[in-house]
Amino acid sequence: MNRTTPDSGIRGRGAGINPPNRFEALHYEIEDWCEPEEDPRPIKTSFFQDDSQSVISHNNSPDVGFDVSLNPYRGCEHGCAYCYARPTHEYLGFSAGVDFESKILVKTNAATLLAEALAKPSWRPQHLALSGVTDPYQPIERKLQITRACLRVLADFRNPVHIITKNHLVTRDIDYLSELAQYDAVSVTLSVTTLETKLSQILEPRASIPASRLEAIAKLRDHGIPAGVNVAPIIPGINDHEVAAILQAASKAGASFAAYTIIRLPLTVAPVFIEWLERHFPERKQKVLDRIRSLRDGKLNSANFGDRMRGEGPVADQIRQMFHVCKMRYGMANPFQELSTAAFRRISPDQLEMF
């Protein structure tokens, strides 16, 4: 039995529990009955070598705007309590809870594998998402620079890439992003969930604060790099009242496009998020969960293509209409601009130094 109390939590982490792994017979849980000197908090992050021999993932979901993606990391130290990717850690033998944000697999050879993949005659130049699951600019990227190395490869091949992140660190790589922008081969989306720093720090404890994300949009736009905002996820009863303000702030920063998603709670994401609600907003817990269920036909999650990202019913329609009106009002009604593959050049990996 997990004995973590609602108001205890784990310092610096979004999740307060480690729910059982669906695929494992044994699991461990974090207890709070230890003596003070034995208190395991805070939990340090551990990093593991990921020896995957392929770095490009393929996707056939009609709900996302890309077919291929690149994920330099598995697990994410940002610790977003609502992250739909948490269950992917269970395939690695970990928990979707604290493990997801404290046990990170790193693909140190990602750039080499990417260059080899793009050099193959079978590679069809196309828009590649960086990344489709976990954030490519989580804190360890500052040291390892795996994402930066991958961007160098993409710039050399001139293969288009769309970056999705919550971290101001993306501005570090403006040199490579500017190269790609010359060929209409790059765009960047900053996810902004709230403008309230306090809420951001408990909802996404190790991601950049909202003001820094807006600053990143402005800096990218100043360098001619297309940038937009993703209001994601919208959580009824938590941040839905901020949608208009977020879009206005993003527009002022220079965002040229905008998107949104409704919170999803698949599999073991649900208990992690519910525990987070109990800890931070116990008085709102039932209201929030009831409103999420109103978007999902009485359930906390829907796997149906078409509505799993946006929900359905009156509340979903209200959010959709409000978002559309605000996009029009703040000049972000333009559709996402297709990236160009016209400048793509196929080079062998050993030629990269020449360029």
Buried (B, 14 or more C-beta within 10 A) or exposed (E): EBEBEBEEBBEBBBBBBBBBBEEEEEBEBBEBEEEEEEEEBEBEBEBEEBEBEEBBBEBEEEEEEBBBBBBBBBBBBBBBBBBBBBBBBBEBEBBBBBBBBBBBBBBBBBBBBBBBBBBEEEBEBEBBBBBBBBBBBBBBBEEBBBBBBBBBBBBBBBBBBBBBBBBBBBBBBBEBBBBBBEBBBBBBBBBBBBBBEEBBBBBBBBBBBBBBBBBBBBBBBEEEBBBBBBBBBBBBBBBBEBBBBBBBBBBEBBBBBBBBBBBBBBBBBBBBBBBBBBBBBEEEBEBBBEBBBBBBEEEBBBEEEEBBBBBBBEBBEEBBEBBEEBBEEBEBEEEBEEBBBEBBEEBEBEEBEEE
